Amino acid sequence: MAEYLQQFFGGAKSSVTSVASDVDADFADFATAASPVAPSHAATLSSAAAAAAATGTAGISNVHLSAAGRPFTKWYRVWERVTIADFYQELVILPCLLVVILVNLWGSRANRHRAKQWAATHLPMLESEFASIGFGGGKPSPKLTDAQTSGLAKKVAGSTDVPEEMLREKSKGEYITYATGRQNVAWLDVKLTLYPRYNPFKWLFDVLAAFFIESMPAPTERVEATIYCFDGKEKTLISSQAQSAAGPGSRDSTYDGFVWAVVHKDKMKQLRDDRYDVSLTTTKDHPKLPAWATVMSESAEVTEALLTADLVKAITDAGEDLEALIVTDQPIDAPKKLNDTLPKKRISLSMRLNPQPASTSLFAAFLRLPDHLVSTAHFRPEALRKIRSTRDEAQARIRKVDEDEKAEERKTVGDKAKKEEREKRLSGMTSGEQKKFLEKEKEKEARKSAKKRTTRS
């Protein structure tokens, strides 16, 4: 029995040894490979476990290390799992974002301050000329003479505390205001354009683009004001009660239509290229004006009537802040329809924005210019003949283009009708009849071509 057991166990051992030798022979190339070494975090884990076992707290230890050697703690104990190195990207982004926000806030506040400075200087002039200023829903604005009751003069004069309904922020770089309620004037629009201080990158791009591209204007702070004249259309714009309350003197507000301008010589070419109405004028220097200004007019008689001593003094006082003072009845863009050539009389003033100018006489002269036009802008027929001929030529060109377009449309409709009739006839023919019909068409086209060649020769 013992021999049997010895033989049994001996045979099993020999078989196992032979199998192991066969396996080792297959993997002989890996026999000299280095033994694997545990990673650092595994060593840390084993040391931590050994320390926990030594202290007797292995059963309740919460020490578990990640692949980066950081302990896995409770989900809310974030400070035990992260380091400052995890937030390098945020440490760069957040200061940049803070700088952008601060610059945006500073630029918006600076633009708002400059706009209110301009309003504090010029709103009293508007108050003395118009019954309603701003966007107060049609309510008349308080007068400066009512300072005791309204306090407006105290708010506006010498401060930037301007009522919000009098100056509206359309965007961070654009402010607008509105005025109405004056004889000979339907309404007044004022727009202030400021530097994009809230976005220095846009500001820098505009400056560089203007430097390298001639067609792009350089960014400039400017005020643009436009007066829309009644021109005898009070009945269509205001109620009969308001007309009767204004008195009979306000009913005749018509004057002759023309285009006349005093412009800065640096802006002359740009205005002529950008505005259709100014392109109708001729340029001529005037001895009464400063060297940097010139007159663009359709008639010399118009210039002598409008260029008064007070206006010349106001232009001189304004200095080179003036860009253009334009009296026009034509559209800014070239008319494409006959309705576009209808006169729409208005007066435009464009100046560089100066919140506290040395003189506001030009803006005051601009506000009173409609009265001067109504009283003096009635010229002799000889002076208006050239002005009217220019408008008649423009209307004739538009009429010709319109007629050509209508003729083209009629031709297209006729060709379409002929094509439909031809297809209808062909659909009702047999194959032989269709062949004869097509041959006749080819012969007819050949005769037409031969006739055209003979006529040309």
WOZIUR-V93554 format. One record per residue. RES is the residue in three letters. BURIAL is + if it has 16 or more other ideal C-beta (glycine too) atoms within 10 Angstrom, else -. Layout:
RES:BURIAL + RES:BURIAL
This chain:
MET:- + ALA:- + GLU:- + TYR:- + LEU:- + GLN:- + GLN:- + PHE:- + PHE:- + GLY:- + GLY:- + ALA:- + LYS:- + SER:- + SER:- + VAL:- + THR:- + SER:- + VAL:- + ALA:- + SER:- + ASP:- + VAL:- + ASP:- + ALA:- + ASP:- + PHE:- + ALA:- + ASP:- + PHE:- + ALA:- + THR:- + ALA:- + ALA:- + SER:- + PRO:- + VAL:- + ALA:- + PRO:- + SER:- + HIS:- + ALA:- + ALA:- + THR:- + LEU:+ + SER:- + SER:- + ALA:+ + ALA:- + ALA:- + ALA:- + ALA:+ + ALA:- + ALA:- + THR:- + GLY:- + THR:- + ALA:- + GLY:- + ILE:- + SER:- + ASN:- + VAL:- + HIS:- + LEU:- + SER:- + ALA:- + ALA:- + GLY:- + ARG:- + PRO:- + PHE:- + THR:- + LYS:- + TRP:- + TYR:- + ARG:- + VAL:- + TRP:- + GLU:- + ARG:- + VAL:- + THR:- + ILE:- + ALA:- + ASP:- + PHE:- + TYR:- + GLN:- + GLU:- + LEU:- + VAL:- + ILE:- + LEU:- + PRO:- + CYS:- + LEU:- + LEU:- + VAL:- + VAL:- + ILE:- + LEU:- + VAL:- + ASN:- + LEU:- + TRP:- + GLY:+ + SER:+ + ARG:- + ALA:- + ASN:+ + ARG:+ + HIS:- + ARG:+ + ALA:+ + LYS:+ + GLN:+ + TRP:+ + ALA:+ + ALA:+ + THR:+ + HIS:+ + LEU:+ + PRO:+ + MET:- + LEU:+ + GLU:+ + SER:- + GLU:+ + PHE:+ + ALA:- + SER:+ + ILE:+ + GLY:+ + PHE:- + GLY:- + GLY:- + GLY:- + LYS:- + PRO:- + SER:+ + PRO:+ + LYS:- + LEU:+ + THR:- + ASP:- + ALA:- + GLN:- + THR:- + SER:- + GLY:- + LEU:+ + ALA:+ + LYS:- + LYS:+ + VAL:+ + ALA:- + GLY:- + SER:- + THR:+ + ASP:- + VAL:+ + PRO:+ + GLU:- + GLU:- + MET:+ + LEU:+ + ARG:- + GLU:- + LYS:- + SER:- + LYS:+ + GLY:+ + GLU:- + TYR:+ + ILE:+ + THR:+ + TYR:+ + ALA:+ + THR:+ + GLY:+ + ARG:+ + GLN:+ + ASN:+ + VAL:+ + ALA:+ + TRP:+ + LEU:+ + ASP:+ + VAL:+ + LYS:- + LEU:+ + THR:+ + LEU:+ + TYR:+ + PRO:+ + ARG:+ + TYR:+ + ASN:+ + PRO:- + PHE:- + LYS:- + TRP:+ + LEU:- + PHE:- + ASP:+ + VAL:- + LEU:- + ALA:- + ALA:- + PHE:- + PHE:- + ILE:- + GLU:- + SER:- + MET:- + PRO:- + ALA:- + PRO:+ + THR:- + GLU:+ + ARG:+ + VAL:+ + GLU:+ + ALA:+ + THR:- + ILE:+ + TYR:+ + CYS:+ + PHE:+ + ASP:+ + GLY:- + LYS:- + GLU:+ + LYS:- + THR:- + LEU:- + ILE:+ + SER:- + SER:- + GLN:- + ALA:- + GLN:- + SER:- + ALA:- + ALA:- + GLY:- + PRO:- + GLY:- + SER:+ + ARG:- + ASP:- + SER:+ + THR:+ + TYR:+ + ASP:+ + GLY:+ + PHE:+ + VAL:+ + TRP:+ + ALA:+ + VAL:+ + VAL:+ + HIS:+ + LYS:- + ASP:- + LYS:+ + MET:+ + LYS:- + GLN:+ + LEU:+ + ARG:+ + ASP:- + ASP:- + ARG:+ + TYR:+ + ASP:+ + VAL:+ + SER:- + LEU:+ + THR:+ + THR:- + THR:- + LYS:- + ASP:- + HIS:+ + PRO:- + LYS:+ + LEU:+ + PRO:+ + ALA:- + TRP:- + ALA:+ + THR:+ + VAL:+ + MET:+ + SER:+ + GLU:+ + SER:+ + ALA:- + GLU:- + VAL:+ + THR:+ + GLU:- + ALA:+ + LEU:+ + LEU:+ + THR:- + ALA:- + ASP:- + LEU:+ + VAL:+ + LYS:- + ALA:+ + ILE:+ + THR:+ + ASP:+ + ALA:+ + GLY:+ + GLU:- + ASP:+ + LEU:+ + GLU:+ + ALA:+ + LEU:+ + ILE:+ + VAL:+ + THR:+ + ASP:+ + GLN:+ + PRO:+ + ILE:- + ASP:- + ALA:- + PRO:+ + LYS:- + LYS:- + LEU:- + ASN:- + ASP:+ + THR:+ + LEU:- + PRO:- + LYS:- + LYS:+ + ARG:+ + ILE:+ + SER:+ + LEU:+ + SER:+ + MET:+ + ARG:+ + LEU:+ + ASN:+ + PRO:+ + GLN:- + PRO:+ + ALA:- + SER:- + THR:+ + SER:+ + LEU:+ + PHE:+ + ALA:+ + ALA:+ + PHE:+ + LEU:+ + ARG:- + LEU:+ + PRO:+ + ASP:- + HIS:+ + LEU:+ + VAL:+ + SER:- + THR:- + ALA:+ + HIS:- + PHE:+ + ARG:- + PRO:- + GLU:- + ALA:+ + LEU:+ + ARG:- + LYS:- + ILE:+ + ARG:- + SER:- + THR:- + ARG:+ + ASP:- + GLU:- + ALA:+ + GLN:- + ALA:- + ARG:- + ILE:+ + ARG:- + LYS:- + VAL:- + ASP:- + GLU:- + ASP:- + GLU:- + LYS:- + ALA:- + GLU:- + GLU:- + ARG:- + LYS:- + THR:- + VAL:- + GLY:- + ASP:- + LYS:- + ALA:- + LYS:- + LYS:- + GLU:- + GLU:- + ARG:- + GLU:- + LYS:- + ARG:- + LEU:- + SER:- + GLY:- + MET:- + THR:- + SER:- + GLY:- + GLU:- + GLN:- + LYS:- + LYS:- + PHE:- + LEU:- + GLU:- + LYS:- + GLU:- + LYS:- + GLU:- + LYS:- + GLU:- + ALA:- + ARG:- + LYS:- + SER:- + ALA:- + LYS:- + LYS:- + ARG:- + THR:- + THR:- + ARG:- + SER:-
